[in-house]
């Protein structure tokens, strides 16, 4: 296995070959489509992931070995990085720790853990082993959010005072009633909106309070949370409010019907209808739709660049995982309205 340990100055030694990537599980957004002819990585192993889901160039590739479980996959010396979409999210923190202790780097679907204790355990083991751990946390670096982030960071709208965000997905019968399968509404859907606050509006959260409801559950079994609200205090005295739900009707024509409005002392920038419409207003001037500042940043590519020593991540690990930490805190203290 390639030595990717960090020298004392914190940089990384660039590899002379592409990183060997293993996929474990398909419960979430696996990265198989991104690994076809990737300049920095190649797929070498899968487990709990159907070979038939691989892109055609990888499906019949003899280099891609299929294993029965994570334990046997981790015995493959070609594996440098394990990408986790664990079949049950409850087990994913343990899977991450096992992979790190086996000397592999880890890239994990959100939520990477289901408690703050588990999250801290992962980070402690990453420090202990010298391996890298990252979550699939690229929300803010997709357009139009990347350009919104740049607008905020430029100071054009002034100090952020309020953030209003909604993340809305459609109800589907396949949505797990057991939150330990995917983390549940707040942790697998709402966390995107928490990232809107910290990663796009670029302001830190100081406190959170949350409510959830099972009202409107078409299955009638009461197990699936259908809507959640979060109220947050921000550094500098600002406020943020978040709604997350499985109430997006098919008529919107958008899978993720989301809204983000960031209001500062001098202006406002917003995205509505799942990013279809944007607007920037500063003082008495309406600047209209945002002009995208490039394609954004592919978060997996950034992570692979970190591991090969070619680029830096756009967020520190603490910054990256802070929204997940606050979502976990919200979930731990949530009040459920039936």
Helices and strands as residue ranges (DSSP letters): E 19-24, G 32-35, E 41-47, G 51-53, H 56-59, E 65-67, H 70-73, E 81-84, G 89-91, H 92-101, E 105-108, H 116-129, E 133-135, G 139-141, H 145-154, E 160-168, H 179-182, H 184-184, I 185-190, H 191-195, I 196-200, E 205-213, E 227-234, G 235-237, E 239-245, G 250-252, E 259-264, E 267-272, G 273-275, E 277-282, E 285-288, H 299-308, H 317-332, E 335-337
